[in-house]
């Protein structure tokens, strides 16, 4: 049965609340939308990939989202990150997103955590209780710790591999961690898990395209020695893939 759309000519806060996600409800159905509105999601890393994960979830009606990232906006973020503007340089990414998301969906409970994830803080973080985790970390040790923690706590998780240095959007896809190729981050994560015993069955988003070596950048950062030049498009596609998987899983579509 078709779902009737609210009359856009009407007014009032109740109707506005009804209007904003009426197209989501039309596609997912009232039950799917209700499941999303009750879901609690954690997004770790809100840069070029994670920012799009978080935004798509909030715009789709997820009821509670926790954002964890220690970084402030830097000039080099402006080419690809949603909250990165010249006027925002130096400001906390998670707090900028929290402000933005409260404007998009005031009913969404947004918890910004401006901190760096460490192996010691994974368990206390996951003890808050989440239905799904989006891993958008680009450094190996905290990434592996988070994924291991999700597995041990039986929390659903999807993980982003490397989006930098790629140009071809048609090569972005879902896979299992053990199936990835042409990805240095995935290789390092697999290696870390092998040292712990075996590579677990984790769903990831990655690209089959090899990164362009000419785009390699040397980094002067505490937890990162190198990275790749990046367009706005590919990290966004990674984030949208991840969010879409989470939305379909939580709404049971």
C-alpha positions as a LaTeX table, in Angstrom:
\begin{tabular}{lrrr}
\hline
Residue & $x$ (\AA) & $y$ (\AA) & $z$ (\AA) \\
\hline
Unk1 & 0.00 & 0.00 & 0.00 \\
Unk2 & 1.44 & 3.43 & $-0.93$ \\
Unk3 & 2.36 & 5.69 & 1.99 \\
Unk4 & 0.65 & 9.10 & 1.82 \\
Unk5 & 2.98 & 12.11 & 1.85 \\
Unk6 & 2.30 & 15.05 & 4.19 \\
Unk7 & 0.94 & 18.21 & 2.60 \\
Unk8 & 3.96 & 20.43 & 1.96 \\
Unk9 & 1.69 & 23.48 & 2.03 \\
Unk10 & 0.85 & 22.96 & 5.67 \\
Unk11 & 2.91 & 24.29 & 8.57 \\
Unk12 & 3.77 & 23.68 & 12.19 \\
Unk13 & 6.56 & 21.83 & 14.04 \\
Unk14 & 4.73 & 18.49 & 14.13 \\
Unk15 & 4.24 & 18.51 & 10.37 \\
Unk16 & 7.84 & 19.60 & 9.82 \\
Unk17 & 9.01 & 16.61 & 11.86 \\
Unk18 & 6.78 & 14.41 & 9.75 \\
Unk19 & 7.99 & 15.91 & 6.49 \\
Unk20 & 11.75 & 15.76 & 6.96 \\
Unk21 & 12.11 & 11.98 & 6.66 \\
Unk22 & 8.90 & 11.13 & 4.82 \\
Unk23 & 10.85 & 9.87 & 1.80 \\
Unk24 & 12.91 & 7.57 & 4.01 \\
Unk25 & 9.72 & 6.17 & 5.52 \\
Unk26 & 8.25 & 5.73 & 2.05 \\
Unk27 & 11.19 & 3.52 & 1.08 \\
Unk28 & 11.93 & 1.64 & 4.31 \\
Unk29 & 8.39 & 1.54 & 5.66 \\
Unk30 & 7.24 & 2.64 & 9.12 \\
Unk31 & 8.70 & $-0.45$ & 10.78 \\
Unk32 & 12.11 & 0.05 & 9.17 \\
Unk33 & 12.11 & 3.71 & 10.12 \\
Unk34 & 11.13 & 2.81 & 13.68 \\
Unk35 & 14.03 & 0.37 & 13.97 \\
Unk36 & 16.44 & 3.09 & 12.81 \\
Unk37 & 15.00 & 5.59 & 15.27 \\
Unk38 & 15.75 & 3.19 & 18.13 \\
Unk39 & 19.26 & 2.28 & 16.98 \\
Unk40 & 22.51 & 3.33 & 18.64 \\
Unk41 & 25.53 & 3.67 & 16.33 \\
Unk42 & 29.17 & 4.49 & 17.05 \\
Unk43 & 31.31 & 6.13 & 14.36 \\
Unk44 & 35.03 & 6.14 & 15.16 \\
Unk45 & 36.90 & 8.63 & 12.99 \\
Unk46 & 34.88 & 11.44 & 11.39 \\
Unk47 & 37.23 & 12.47 & 8.59 \\
Unk48 & 36.70 & 12.03 & 4.87 \\
Unk49 & 35.05 & 8.62 & 5.25 \\
Unk50 & 33.55 & 8.74 & 8.72 \\
Unk51 & 31.96 & 12.14 & 8.27 \\
Unk52 & 29.87 & 10.79 & 5.41 \\
Unk53 & 28.98 & 7.66 & 7.37 \\
Unk54 & 27.69 & 9.78 & 10.23 \\
Unk55 & 25.83 & 12.28 & 8.04 \\
Unk56 & 24.03 & 9.59 & 6.05 \\
Unk57 & 22.98 & 7.84 & 9.26 \\
Unk58 & 21.62 & 11.01 & 10.84 \\
Unk59 & 19.78 & 12.01 & 7.66 \\
Unk60 & 18.27 & 8.52 & 7.54 \\
Unk61 & 16.82 & 8.82 & 11.04 \\
Unk62 & 19.19 & 6.90 & 13.31 \\
Unk63 & 18.11 & 7.66 & 16.86 \\
Unk64 & 21.47 & 7.87 & 18.62 \\
Unk65 & 24.96 & 8.44 & 17.25 \\
Unk66 & 28.26 & 8.67 & 19.10 \\
Unk67 & 31.15 & 10.34 & 17.29 \\
Unk68 & 34.73 & 9.72 & 18.40 \\
Unk69 & 37.68 & 11.61 & 16.94 \\
Unk70 & 40.50 & 13.53 & 18.60 \\
Unk71 & 41.20 & 15.88 & 15.68 \\
Unk72 & 40.45 & 19.51 & 14.98 \\
Unk73 & 39.88 & 20.82 & 11.46 \\
Unk74 & 43.11 & 21.43 & 9.55 \\
Unk75 & 43.57 & 23.25 & 6.22 \\
Unk76 & 44.39 & 19.94 & 4.49 \\
Unk77 & 40.93 & 18.62 & 5.43 \\
Unk78 & 39.05 & 21.19 & 3.36 \\
Unk79 & 39.27 & 19.31 & 0.05 \\
Unk80 & 37.18 & 16.36 & 1.29 \\
Unk81 & 35.67 & 16.61 & 4.79 \\
Unk82 & 32.09 & 17.76 & 5.35 \\
Unk83 & 32.64 & 20.14 & 8.26 \\
Unk84 & 36.01 & 21.45 & 7.07 \\
Unk85 & 35.84 & 25.10 & 6.03 \\
Unk86 & 38.32 & 27.96 & 6.34 \\
Unk87 & 36.35 & 29.46 & 9.20 \\
Unk88 & 36.32 & 26.12 & 11.06 \\
Unk89 & 40.10 & 25.60 & 11.13 \\
Unk90 & 41.19 & 24.65 & 14.64 \\
Unk91 & 37.72 & 23.62 & 15.80 \\
Unk92 & 36.82 & 20.14 & 17.04 \\
Unk93 & 35.42 & 17.93 & 14.27 \\
Unk94 & 33.11 & 15.98 & 16.55 \\
Unk95 & 31.62 & 19.15 & 18.06 \\
Unk96 & 31.11 & 20.68 & 14.63 \\
Unk97 & 29.31 & 17.55 & 13.50 \\
Unk98 & 27.22 & 17.48 & 16.68 \\
Unk99 & 26.06 & 21.03 & 16.02 \\
Unk100 & 25.32 & 20.20 & 12.39 \\
Unk101 & 23.42 & 17.01 & 13.21 \\
Unk102 & 21.21 & 18.68 & 15.79 \\
Unk103 & 20.10 & 21.02 & 13.02 \\
Unk104 & 19.41 & 18.10 & 10.66 \\
Unk105 & 17.53 & 15.90 & 13.14 \\
Unk106 & 16.88 & 17.44 & 16.57 \\
Unk107 & 15.43 & 14.13 & 17.78 \\
Unk108 & 18.76 & 12.35 & 17.26 \\
Unk109 & 20.84 & 11.91 & 20.41 \\
Unk110 & 24.35 & 13.03 & 19.42 \\
Unk111 & 27.33 & 12.32 & 21.68 \\
Unk112 & 30.65 & 13.89 & 20.60 \\
Unk113 & 33.80 & 12.42 & 22.12 \\
Unk114 & 36.96 & 14.37 & 21.29 \\
Unk115 & 39.52 & 11.73 & 22.18 \\
Unk116 & 41.97 & 9.32 & 20.59 \\
Unk117 & 40.99 & 5.67 & 20.78 \\
Unk118 & 43.53 & 3.36 & 22.39 \\
Unk119 & 43.42 & $-0.39$ & 23.04 \\
Unk120 & 42.75 & 0.38 & 26.71 \\
Unk121 & 39.72 & 2.55 & 25.99 \\
Unk122 & 37.95 & 0.20 & 23.55 \\
Unk123 & 36.13 & $-1.94$ & 26.14 \\
Unk124 & 34.80 & 1.02 & 28.20 \\
Unk125 & 33.62 & 2.67 & 25.00 \\
Unk126 & 31.78 & $-0.41$ & 23.72 \\
Unk127 & 30.22 & $-0.96$ & 27.15 \\
Unk128 & 27.99 & 2.05 & 26.42 \\
Unk129 & 25.95 & $-0.30$ & 24.25 \\
Unk130 & 25.80 & 0.06 & 20.47 \\
Unk131 & 23.85 & $-1.75$ & 17.78 \\
Unk132 & 26.48 & $-1.08$ & 15.13 \\
Unk133 & 30.00 & 0.34 & 14.89 \\
Unk134 & 31.53 & 2.09 & 11.88 \\
Unk135 & 35.32 & 1.82 & 11.98 \\
Unk136 & 36.82 & 4.69 & 10.00 \\
Unk137 & 40.23 & 4.72 & 11.72 \\
Unk138 & 43.30 & 5.01 & 9.50 \\
Unk139 & 45.97 & 3.90 & 11.99 \\
Unk140 & 46.56 & 0.21 & 12.58 \\
Unk141 & 46.83 & $-0.35$ & 16.34 \\
Unk142 & 43.59 & 1.37 & 17.42 \\
Unk143 & 41.80 & $-0.02$ & 14.35 \\
Unk144 & 42.69 & $-3.60$ & 15.20 \\
Unk145 & 41.85 & $-3.03$ & 18.87 \\
Unk146 & 38.41 & $-1.67$ & 17.97 \\
Unk147 & 37.65 & $-4.51$ & 15.56 \\
Unk148 & 38.82 & $-7.09$ & 18.09 \\
Unk149 & 36.72 & $-5.43$ & 20.78 \\
Unk150 & 33.61 & $-5.52$ & 18.59 \\
Unk151 & 34.13 & $-9.21$ & 17.87 \\
Unk152 & 34.59 & $-10.05$ & 21.53 \\
Unk153 & 31.56 & $-7.97$ & 22.55 \\
Unk154 & 29.44 & $-9.37$ & 19.69 \\
Unk155 & 28.76 & $-5.89$ & 18.30 \\
Unk156 & 28.14 & $-5.58$ & 14.56 \\
Unk157 & 30.89 & $-3.67$ & 12.78 \\
Unk158 & 31.91 & $-2.59$ & 9.30 \\
Unk159 & 35.39 & $-1.26$ & 8.60 \\
Unk160 & 36.86 & 1.14 & 6.04 \\
Unk161 & 40.11 & 0.28 & 4.37 \\
Unk162 & 42.27 & 2.79 & 2.47 \\
Unk163 & 40.47 & 5.38 & 0.31 \\
Unk164 & 43.49 & 7.54 & $-0.53$ \\
Unk165 & 45.35 & 7.49 & $-3.81$ \\
Unk166 & 42.38 & 6.18 & $-5.80$ \\
Unk167 & 40.43 & 7.76 & $-8.65$ \\
Unk168 & 38.01 & 5.09 & $-9.92$ \\
Unk169 & 34.68 & 4.99 & $-8.04$ \\
Unk170 & 33.58 & 1.84 & $-9.86$ \\
Unk171 & 36.19 & $-0.21$ & $-8.00$ \\
Unk172 & 34.80 & 0.52 & $-4.53$ \\
Unk173 & 33.03 & $-2.54$ & $-3.08$ \\
Unk174 & 32.14 & $-4.65$ & $-0.10$ \\
Unk175 & 34.33 & $-7.61$ & 0.83 \\
Unk176 & 35.62 & $-9.62$ & 3.76 \\
Unk177 & 38.91 & $-8.48$ & 5.27 \\
Unk178 & 40.71 & $-11.60$ & 4.09 \\
Unk179 & 39.57 & $-10.98$ & 0.47 \\
Unk180 & 41.07 & $-7.48$ & 0.09 \\
Unk181 & 43.85 & $-6.74$ & $-2.38$ \\
Unk182 & 45.89 & $-3.68$ & $-3.39$ \\
Unk183 & 45.39 & $-2.10$ & 0.02 \\
Unk184 & 48.26 & $-1.39$ & 2.39 \\
Unk185 & 46.00 & $-0.62$ & 5.37 \\
Unk186 & 44.09 & $-3.86$ & 4.91 \\
Unk187 & 47.35 & $-5.77$ & 4.60 \\
Unk188 & 48.64 & $-4.26$ & 7.85 \\
Unk189 & 45.37 & $-5.05$ & 9.64 \\
Unk190 & 45.41 & $-8.64$ & 8.39 \\
Unk191 & 49.02 & $-8.97$ & 9.51 \\
Unk192 & 48.18 & $-7.72$ & 13.00 \\
Unk193 & 45.32 & $-10.21$ & 13.30 \\
Unk194 & 47.52 & $-13.06$ & 12.06 \\
Unk195 & 49.96 & $-12.30$ & 14.88 \\
Unk196 & 47.01 & $-12.69$ & 17.27 \\
Unk197 & 46.04 & $-16.05$ & 15.76 \\
Unk198 & 43.84 & $-15.65$ & 12.67 \\
Unk199 & 42.10 & $-13.13$ & 10.41 \\
Unk200 & 38.47 & $-12.79$ & 11.54 \\
Unk201 & 35.43 & $-12.58$ & 9.27 \\
Unk202 & 34.95 & $-8.80$ & 9.15 \\
Unk203 & 32.99 & $-6.93$ & 6.49 \\
Unk204 & 34.88 & $-4.02$ & 4.94 \\
Unk205 & 34.60 & $-1.39$ & 2.26 \\
Unk206 & 37.68 & $-1.16$ & 0.03 \\
Unk207 & 38.82 & $-0.46$ & $-3.52$ \\
Unk208 & 40.32 & $-2.99$ & $-5.90$ \\
Unk209 & 42.24 & $-0.11$ & $-7.49$ \\
Unk210 & 45.89 & 0.09 & $-6.49$ \\
Unk211 & 46.79 & 3.46 & $-4.94$ \\
Unk212 & 48.84 & 5.76 & $-7.12$ \\
Unk213 & 52.36 & 5.69 & $-5.78$ \\
Unk214 & 53.08 & 9.17 & $-7.12$ \\
Unk215 & 50.44 & 10.47 & $-4.69$ \\
Unk216 & 52.24 & 9.13 & $-1.60$ \\
Unk217 & 52.76 & 11.78 & 1.07 \\
Unk218 & 55.17 & 11.67 & 3.99 \\
Unk219 & 53.44 & 12.65 & 7.21 \\
Unk220 & 54.83 & 14.27 & 10.35 \\
Unk221 & 52.23 & 12.88 & 12.75 \\
Unk222 & 52.48 & 10.88 & 15.95 \\
Unk223 & 50.50 & 7.88 & 14.72 \\
Unk224 & 50.93 & 8.10 & 10.96 \\
Unk225 & 54.05 & 8.18 & 8.80 \\
Unk226 & 52.54 & 8.24 & 5.33 \\
Unk227 & 49.30 & 8.80 & 3.46 \\
Unk228 & 48.06 & 9.43 & $-0.08$ \\
Unk229 & 46.63 & 12.38 & $-1.89$ \\
Unk230 & 42.85 & 12.15 & $-1.89$ \\
Unk231 & 39.90 & 13.48 & $-3.85$ \\
Unk232 & 36.64 & 14.42 & $-2.18$ \\
Unk233 & 34.79 & 11.73 & $-4.11$ \\
Unk234 & 36.32 & 8.38 & $-3.14$ \\
Unk235 & 36.26 & 8.79 & 0.68 \\
Unk236 & 32.65 & 9.99 & 0.35 \\
Unk237 & 31.74 & 6.86 & $-1.62$ \\
Unk238 & 33.42 & 4.68 & 1.02 \\
Unk239 & 31.37 & 6.42 & 3.71 \\
Unk240 & 28.12 & 6.10 & 1.78 \\
Unk241 & 28.76 & 2.38 & 1.19 \\
Unk242 & 29.34 & 1.89 & 4.91 \\
Unk243 & 26.29 & 3.89 & 5.96 \\
Unk244 & 24.07 & 2.12 & 3.45 \\
Unk245 & 25.11 & $-1.27$ & 4.84 \\
Unk246 & 24.39 & $-0.12$ & 8.39 \\
Unk247 & 21.01 & 1.36 & 7.43 \\
Unk248 & 19.90 & $-1.79$ & 5.64 \\
Unk249 & 21.05 & $-4.00$ & 8.49 \\
Unk250 & 19.40 & $-1.94$ & 11.23 \\
Unk251 & 16.14 & $-1.47$ & 9.31 \\
Unk252 & 16.20 & $-5.15$ & 8.24 \\
Unk253 & 15.96 & $-4.35$ & 4.54 \\
\hline
\end{tabular}
